[in-house]
Amino acid sequence: MLAEIKKCFEDVGRQPHRDFPRQAAVLLAITDEEQPKIILTKRAAHMRRHAGEVAFPGGKRDESDSSLMETALRESEEEIGLPRQCVKVIGELAPMLTRYDVQVSTFVGVIPASQPLKVNQQELSSVFGVPVDFLRQPGNLFVDDVVYRGNARKVPRFEYQGYSVWGITAYILLEFINTVYGPVLILDRK
């Protein structure tokens, strides 16, 4: 399965980045094992923004970051103790705009399954892996009808072992699945 994922990103290439005033980057880390998992985090309840939400390791771009990929790797090291030299970046997904007008770039990287991860308790309450196979099963993808900025929208959501994955994180997971395995569900984010 991992070979299939790697092969897919050989053909994707570098994604265009607009010079957007507010930028962030996340790492979609995939474990290097027969049944790979995608690493997700749950933000600490005391956080001012996105408290208790499930997210990828990542965050806002610092002026000192040489690139958005550097942002994703730095933030992953800070949040879950993932040394950047353990990450083999194999590609990236098209940037997405959040409801807060932040452009998020997603870098896809492979990490050793045995790599210990350590939660930075100032930012997170947990780190966990979701099997790629779980995300591919149609019965595990829910679509919620919501009204956003006066418009009705369909929003993806995954439920995994008590974790609710929604918002930009669910959109990114859906984009990953659509990119690697073909269109499962296409949702308009406008």
Secondary structure by P-SEA (a helix, b strand, c coil): caaaaaaaaaaacbbbbccccbbbbbbbccccccbbbbbbbbcccccccccccccccccccccccccaaaaaaaaaaaaccccccccccccccccccccccbbbbbbbbbccccbbbbbcccccccccccccccccccccbbbbbbbcccbbbbbbbbbccccccccaaaaaaaaaaaaacccccccccc
